[in-house]
Each structure stands twice: as structure tokens, then as C-alpha cells.
């Protein structure tokens, strides 16, 4: 019985503290974050090494007939390598 009485007193004390804390929280004006006038980070332009290696399409003098002949060349090579005995 003593333990129950003791726990009830502790509970009453915690409720009283919680009620005081709730009153203080409701009476306050609330939290307003501070707004910075400066940028937090300074953005840098990203430079990839592949940009230097890209070729200019105007400099590339690729013949379109060579592109069209490439699949034919593969078929031709393949048919030569396969021989029936």
C-alpha cells in the first residue's frame, strides 16, 4: 500500500510539472528560424574531363557509305569464317 501511495504522489508531481511546461509552451511566441542573407554554398560550374575529349561533328569526315557497309562487312566476315566440310 505504501508503494501505491508513493507512486500516486510521483504521478501527481509529474502531472504538475507537465502542466507548467504546457502553459509555458502555449504562452511563448513560437520558434522562428533565422533567415540568412548570404548563400550557404557557392555553386561551381562542373567541368567533366569528357568535355575536352568530345569531337566536333564538323571535323569528323565520316563517310556515310562506310557506316552503311559496316553491317555488310560483319556479315561477309562471318560467312567466311564459317565453313562446312
N, CA, C and O of each residue as an XYZ file, in Angstrom:
340
protein
N       0.813     -1.196      0.000
C       0.000      0.000      0.000
C       0.859      1.264      0.000
O       0.525      2.268     -0.629
N       1.954      1.183      0.711
C       2.845      2.346      0.772
C       3.411      2.648     -0.615
O       3.575      3.806     -0.999
N       3.702      1.582     -1.350
C       4.277      1.748     -2.689
C       3.268      2.433     -3.620
O       3.648      3.289     -4.420
N       2.008      2.069     -3.522
C       0.972      2.673     -4.360
C       0.825      4.151     -4.027
O       0.711      4.975     -4.934
N       0.824      4.498     -2.765
C       0.711      5.891     -2.336
C       1.908      6.700     -2.841
O       1.768      7.843     -3.277
N       3.060      6.092     -2.771
C       4.279      6.750     -3.228
C       4.226      6.998     -4.743
O       4.599      8.075     -5.209
N       3.766      6.008     -5.503
C       3.655      6.162     -6.954
C       2.619      7.217     -7.325
O       2.824      7.960     -8.285
N       1.517      7.301     -6.592
C       0.500      8.320     -6.852
C       1.054      9.717     -6.628
O       0.736     10.633     -7.386
N       1.878      9.895     -5.599
C       2.495     11.200     -5.334
C       3.458     11.583     -6.459
O       3.498     12.733     -6.898
N       4.236     10.592     -6.917
C       5.159     10.858     -8.016
C       4.397     11.239     -9.289
O       4.797     12.151    -10.013
N       3.301     10.533     -9.549
C       2.484     10.834    -10.717
C       1.895     12.239    -10.634
O       1.883     12.965    -11.628
N       1.409     12.624     -9.464
C       0.844     13.962     -9.275
C       1.909     15.035     -9.506
O       1.630     16.068    -10.114
N       3.120     14.791     -9.023
C       4.219     15.737     -9.210
C       4.568     15.866    -10.707
O       4.784     16.972    -11.204
N       4.621     14.737    -11.409
C       4.934     14.767    -12.846
C       3.829     15.478    -13.623
O       4.126     16.217    -14.562
N       2.593     15.278    -13.264
C       1.487     15.966    -13.925
C       1.567     17.472    -13.710
O       1.305     18.253    -14.624
N       1.931     17.874    -12.493
C       2.052     19.293    -12.182
C       3.169     19.931    -13.016
O       3.005     21.026    -13.555
N       4.301     19.235    -13.113
C       5.434     19.737    -13.906
C       5.044     19.806    -15.380
O       5.377     20.777    -16.060
N       4.344     18.789    -15.881
C       3.922     18.765    -17.283
C       2.941     19.895    -17.578
O       3.004     20.511    -18.642
N       2.040     20.169    -16.644
C       1.071     21.248    -16.843
C       1.773     22.604    -16.881
O       1.416     23.456    -17.694
N       2.757     22.815    -16.022
C       3.519     24.067    -16.041
C       4.280     24.220    -17.359
O       4.336     25.306    -17.936
N       4.860     23.121    -17.818
C       5.593     23.152    -19.079
C       4.645     23.454    -20.244
O       5.003     24.198    -21.157
N       3.451     22.885    -20.216
C       2.470     23.129    -21.275
C       2.041     24.591    -21.284
O       1.910     25.189    -22.351
N       1.822     25.166    -20.118
C       1.437     26.581    -20.033
C       2.528     27.488    -20.590
O       2.244     28.443    -21.313
N       3.777     27.182    -20.247
C       4.901     27.985    -20.753
C       5.007     27.868    -22.275
O       5.283     28.852    -22.960
N       4.787     26.664    -22.795
C       4.876     26.459    -24.240
C       3.773     27.212    -24.966
O       4.025     27.796    -26.020
N       2.573     27.214    -24.439
C       1.464     27.920    -25.067
C       1.625     29.434    -24.968
O       1.165     30.164    -25.846
N       2.273     29.911    -23.906
C       2.458     31.345    -23.708
C       3.582     31.909    -24.586
O       3.627     33.115    -24.831
N       4.474     31.057    -25.053
C       5.594     31.550    -25.855
C       5.108     31.930    -27.251
O       4.018     31.543    -27.672
N       5.930     32.688    -27.954
C       5.578     33.194    -29.277
C       5.880     32.186    -30.378
O       5.483     32.390    -31.525
N       6.548     31.145    -30.061
C       6.876     30.139    -31.067
C       8.279     30.309    -31.590
O       8.961     31.291    -31.296
N       8.687     29.355    -32.355
C      10.031     29.332    -32.909
C      10.032     29.940    -34.305
O       9.222     29.568    -35.155
N      10.935     30.867    -34.531
C      11.109     31.439    -35.858
C      12.565     31.235    -36.260
O      13.467     31.746    -35.595
N      12.800     30.503    -37.326
C      14.185     30.265    -37.742
C      14.825     31.546    -38.265
O      14.146     32.416    -38.809
N      16.114     31.646    -38.096
C      16.867     32.803    -38.556
C      17.119     32.649    -40.048
O      17.615     31.614    -40.494
N      16.782     33.663    -40.811
C      16.996     33.638    -42.249
C      18.354     34.268    -42.561
O      18.648     35.385    -42.137
N      19.161     33.540    -43.299
C      20.478     34.033    -43.666
C      20.382     34.942    -44.884
O      19.578     34.693    -45.782
N      21.178     35.972    -44.921
C      21.203     36.895    -46.051
C      22.171     36.409    -47.130
O      22.082     36.846    -48.278
N      23.081     35.523    -46.780
C      24.079     35.029    -47.722
C      23.705     33.623    -48.179
O      22.949     32.911    -47.518
N      24.259     33.248    -49.332
C      24.098     31.878    -49.779
C      24.943     30.983    -48.884
O      26.054     31.348    -48.497
N      24.417     29.824    -48.563
C      25.160     28.915    -47.708
C      26.342     28.299    -48.445
O      27.406     28.100    -47.859
N      26.161     27.998    -49.716
C      27.244     27.436    -50.511
C      27.385     28.248    -51.786
O      26.429     28.866    -52.254
N      28.565     28.238    -52.329
C      28.822     28.921    -53.590
C      28.877     27.867    -54.687
O      29.781     27.032    -54.689
N      27.935     27.889    -55.612
C      27.932     26.867    -56.656
C      29.080     27.070    -57.637
O      29.381     28.194    -58.038
N      29.708     25.977    -58.012
C      30.771     25.995    -59.012
C      30.279     25.276    -60.250
O      29.460     24.360    -60.176
N      30.794     25.708    -61.388
C      30.436     25.025    -62.619
C      31.179     23.697    -62.663
O      32.380     23.631    -62.399
N      30.451     22.652    -62.998
C      31.053     21.320    -63.063
C      31.750     21.177    -64.409
O      31.179     21.471    -65.459
N      32.992     20.722    -64.353
C      33.754     20.514    -65.578
C      34.146     19.043    -65.632
O      34.909     18.558    -64.798
N      33.618     18.353    -66.618
C      33.945     16.952    -66.801
C      35.095     16.836    -67.793
O      35.178     17.617    -68.741
N      35.968     15.882    -67.585
C      37.095     15.688    -68.484
C      36.629     15.221    -69.854
O      37.332     15.424    -70.844
N      35.473     14.608    -69.929
C      34.979     14.135    -71.223
C      34.634     15.295    -72.148
O      34.618     15.116    -73.366
N      34.358     16.468    -71.611
C      34.043     17.617    -72.452
C      35.229     17.974    -73.352
O      35.037     18.413    -74.486
N      36.435     17.791    -72.858
C      37.616     18.096    -73.653
C      37.852     17.047    -74.737
O      38.455     17.342    -75.769
N      37.383     15.836    -74.505
C      37.627     14.751    -75.444
C      36.565     14.640    -76.528
O      36.752     13.901    -77.494
N      35.467     15.351    -76.388
C      34.415     15.281    -77.392
C      34.899     15.878    -78.707
O      35.574     16.907    -78.736
N      34.543     15.218    -79.766
C      34.979     15.695    -81.084
C      33.894     16.576    -81.675
O      32.705     16.386    -81.419
N      34.321     17.527    -82.456
C      33.400     18.407    -83.146
C      32.825     17.656    -84.350
O      33.596     17.133    -85.154
N      31.513     17.586    -84.501
C      30.935     16.842    -85.630
C      31.342     17.400    -86.987
O      31.382     16.657    -87.967
N      31.644     18.694    -87.064
C      32.065     19.287    -88.335
C      33.450     18.791    -88.737
O      33.752     18.693    -89.926
N      34.294     18.477    -87.752
C      35.645     17.992    -88.046
C      35.636     16.531    -88.463
O      36.560     16.058    -89.124
N      34.618     15.841    -88.083
C      34.538     14.412    -88.361
C      34.080     14.218    -89.806
O      32.946     14.560    -90.144
N      34.934     13.681    -90.647
C      34.634     13.499    -92.056
C      34.316     12.031    -92.316
O      34.961     11.384    -93.141
N      33.333     11.520    -91.615
C      32.942     10.126    -91.744
C      32.059      9.961    -92.964
O      31.095     10.704    -93.152
N      32.378      9.025    -93.754
C      31.625      8.765    -94.972
C      30.406      7.910    -94.614
O      30.537      6.905    -93.916
N      29.238      8.302    -95.087
C      28.026      7.552    -94.748
C      28.018      6.187    -95.405
O      27.394      5.266    -94.879
N      28.679      6.023    -96.518
C      28.725      4.707    -97.159
C      29.510      3.723    -96.299
O      29.204      2.531    -96.272
N      30.527      4.228    -95.592
C      31.284      3.356    -94.689
C      30.404      2.870    -93.547
O      30.516      1.720    -93.123
N      29.539      3.730    -93.052
C      28.635      3.351    -91.968
C      27.653      2.296    -92.457
O      27.365      1.333    -91.747
N      27.147      2.474    -93.654
C      26.201      1.516    -94.208
C      26.874      0.187    -94.547
O      26.231     -0.861    -94.488
N      28.136      0.216    -94.895
C      28.843     -1.009    -95.263
C      29.285     -1.804    -94.043
O      29.626     -2.980    -94.175
N      29.290     -1.210    -92.883
C      29.777     -1.906    -91.697
C      28.988     -3.186    -91.402
O      29.609     -4.225    -91.176
N      27.651     -3.164    -91.394
C      26.925     -4.429    -91.163
C      27.197     -5.460    -92.261
O      27.280     -6.657    -91.990
N      27.333     -4.990    -93.492
C      27.654     -5.913    -94.579
C      29.024     -6.540    -94.370
O      29.235     -7.722    -94.640
N      29.951     -5.717    -93.882
C      31.285     -6.227    -93.630
C      31.248     -7.312    -92.550
O      31.942     -8.322    -92.665
N      30.456     -7.112    -91.519
C      30.354     -8.116    -90.469
C      29.751     -9.409    -91.008
O      30.234    -10.497    -90.696
N      28.714     -9.296    -91.803
C      28.092    -10.494    -92.372
C      29.066    -11.218    -93.299
O      29.157    -12.445    -93.301
N      29.773    -10.439    -94.067
C      30.726    -11.022    -95.009
C      31.824    -11.772    -94.253
O      32.188    -12.886    -94.631
N      32.344    -11.173    -93.201
C      33.384    -11.801    -92.405
C      32.853    -13.056    -91.727
O      33.547    -14.071    -91.655
N      31.643    -12.988    -91.240
C      31.050    -14.112    -90.542
C      30.838    -15.287    -91.502
O      31.090    -16.438    -91.145
N      30.382    -14.997    -92.697
C      30.124    -16.080    -93.644
C      31.432    -16.745    -94.091
O      31.425    -17.934    -94.409
N      32.539    -16.022    -94.123
C      33.820    -16.594    -94.482
C      34.353    -17.499    -93.391
O      34.924    -18.555    -93.665
N      34.154    -17.062    -92.111
C      34.739    -17.829    -91.013
C      34.010    -19.157    -90.804
O      34.592    -20.091    -90.253
N      32.771    -19.258    -91.224
C      32.007    -20.499    -91.062
C      32.155    -21.280    -92.376
O      31.722    -20.833    -93.439
N      32.758    -22.418    -92.272
C      32.906    -23.243    -93.463
C      32.358    -24.633    -93.165
O      32.554    -25.178    -92.079
N      31.683    -25.178    -94.134
C      31.113    -26.511    -93.995
C      32.029    -27.494    -94.690
O      32.371    -27.314    -95.859
N      32.429    -28.537    -93.973
C      33.377    -29.508    -94.542
C      32.665    -30.659    -95.198
O      33.311    -31.564    -95.726
